[in-house]
Amino acid sequence: MIRTYPEAVFKSLSETMDPVLARIYASRGVNSPEEIECGLDALIPYHELMNAVEMARILFDAIEEKKRILIVADYDSDGATACAVGLLALSEMGGNVDYIVPNRFEYGYGLTPEIVRLAKTRHPDLIVTVDNGIASIEGVIEANRLGIPVLVTDHHLPGESLPDALCIVNPNQPGCPFPSKHLAGVGVMFYVMLALRAEIKKKGNPVPNLAALLDLVALGTVADVVRLDRNNRILVSNGLKRIREGKANPGIAALLSVAKRNPEKASSFDLGFMLGPRLNAAGRLEDMSLGILCLSSRDFSASLDIAQKLDSLNSERKSIESRMQEEAYSILENIAEEPGYSISLFDPTWHQGVVGILASRIREKHHRPTFAFARGGAGEIKGSGRSIPGFHIRDALDLVSKHHPGLILKFGGHAQAAGLTLMEEDFHAFEAAFEETASDLLNESDLERVIETDGFLEEEELSLDLAQKIASQVWGQGFPEPGFEGIFTVIEQRIVGEKHLKLKLQSGGKLLDAMLFFHTESLPRKIHAVYSLSVNEFRESLTLQLIIRHWLPAIQEGEDPSFSGARPVFSSREGRN
């Protein structure tokens, strides 16, 4: 399906830019050329984020009084980067700061009463949550009982009531006027640090350059797959700029090194699909403290040692994921009926830290809201879910919980991802209840995969110049990388690297180099393909190369050219989560 755009906006943008770029931007909600500029001066001011200034004053007083500040982090990339931003910024501004991060297998997610009691052993005067806390009603009650004030920084959707914290900063809490509701947890913490910096500067004290932390903000923002609205694109763009200029934090430089990625050409792809999985591997298989140590170290060699351990953990994670994926496919193949409106899978041998990735893989293959479960403790199973467009999976769990009281022990999440806990004996009851809810909320057309494209390119538009212009922008969730479609004749094809196809394609009178990754079967003579433009660098020579994302045998004249329902046959990207 070709993306649509307002014609008036397209005409206006075309006056100042390439018409192809104009239609790309217009279809993504850009209304003026200024909206694609990524200067830091265009960031939404910190004082528009409700309670940021108030929290900054509390932190300033804590620093002045030499109070012990304890950060309680989440165990994913967003939580790790948010924690690192807090550790580095607060320590540079004179804070006495430490952190703990819950082990997902022992404590689960968020500021639970158990984590508060663990935190108490560190004798903190103040707890600051990052990327969690908005749903920690009981945890904050316990902290208040123990006399430890709690500052909550989070970005997740709140429940029906808020925790009784000393201060809450969350763009999604009721009454917050902040225009960007898509800040990641690391973005929220960065904004609080901006407010604290201003408070310290107002008192006439020296302040650090917080722009030095933007690469951490960029990593957490991309890895958490939040929507890249303009404010987030500014944060990510400037973080990438620092990396390309050789100013990366030691931890990010180390992760790029073990991933064998060139910092001078760092992209959002590197952040989301190369660094994110390596960082997340710590929280999935062991303890995210390892990732936080990597990111918060000021010494490259120390960070490199940790990054190598993270790289090994990520390889182990991929091996576990591969086995679980084969087992999941086997389960589905042995089911007599086709999947309904949802998929719920459980295997007692599956790894609790990897079920989220497994759910994502199954969702991609079958285009159904999917939950995968692994055993927890005390007879419980832990599930991680991924959704499809138009289905708010956290709200769906809320409906299941209301229609079947007591079935779900606890749950949380957002529109596209969620987690929950059940008793193992209740798995099939949940499977039926979730399917019932999904069938009420979805229809058959929702289950058809629709591949959106930016239309066809003319021969003269297939150029290295256009590929370079596209490569200069930040693309990601909610602001997707441009993809085009076309009919091509396959002139040459050969296998390279034992698992990829290198192609020579013809479009009209133009010959084009192309790659189809992770595919070795021969293509038909003519294909209808969805592709992206890339810049291929070989021996210091830059050339245009197409990356084939999806393909079908070329349609005959008069047939519907839509890719609606097409089976994707290609993905070059390893899972980011």
Number of C-alpha atoms within 10 A of each C-alpha: 14 17 14 15 17 12 12 11 18 22 14 15 21 17 11 11 12 14 15 18 18 23 24 25 22 24 20 15 15 20 18 16 15 10 15 15 14 20 13 13 8 13 14 16 12 20 15 15 21 20 19 25 22 18 22 21 17 17 23 21 12 18 19 11 11 14 16 17 23 24 25 26 31 29 32 28 34 30 28 33 35 32 34 28 28 29 23 18 25 22 14 15 18 14 22 18 22 18 21 20 27 23 19 21 17 11 14 16 20 24 32 22 18 16 22 22 14 13 21 17 8 14 12 20 16 21 27 25 30 31 30 23 31 29 22 23 18 16 23 28 20 19 24 16 10 12 13 21 20 26 23 30 28 29 25 23 19 20 13 6 11 16 20 20 21 16 18 24 24 30 26 20 21 12 8 15 13 19 11 16 19 21 27 30 31 32 28 25 32 25 23 25 24 22 24 26 22 18 19 17 13 10 8 9 11 11 16 12 10 15 16 17 21 26 27 32 30 28 27 28 30 28 29 22 18 18 21 24 20 19 22 24 25 25 26 27 24 21 25 28 20 20 22 16 12 11 17 22 23 20 28 25 23 25 27 22 16 19 16 10 16 14 21 13 13 18 23 22 17 21 25 26 18 23 28 24 26 28 32 28 30 26 26 25 20 17 19 28 20 19 27 29 18 29 30 22 19 14 14 18 13 15 25 22 15 22 30 17 19 26 21 16 22 20 15 14 22 18 12 16 21 13 11 20 19 10 14 20 12 11 13 15 11 8 9 7 8 9 14 13 23 23 23 23 20 21 15 12 10 21 21 21 23 23 25 24 22 28 28 24 18 23 20 17 14 18 23 28 28 28 30 27 31 23 21 21 12 8 10 18 23 26 26 27 26 29 24 20 14 11 18 20 27 23 15 17 24 15 15 21 19 12 12 13 10 12 18 19 12 14 17 21 20 16 17 17 21 22 22 19 21 22 19 19 11 13 21 13 12 20 16 14 19 25 20 15 17 23 14 10 14 15 11 9 10 16 18 15 20 17 18 19 22 22 18 16 13 11 12 7 14 18 18 17 13 17 21 15 11 19 17 10 15 21 20 18 13 13 18 15 17 19 21 19 25 17 21 20 18 20 13 14 19 14 18 12 9 10 12 18 23 19 22 19 23 17 15 11 7 10 15 19 16 23 22 24 21 17 18 16 12 11 17 11 13 17 19 19 21 25 23 20 23 20 20 16 11 8 5 7 8 13 16 20 23 23 23 24 20 20 22 18 14 18 14 8 7 6 8 9 15 16 22 14 13 14 16 16 15 15 14 14 12 11 16 22 22
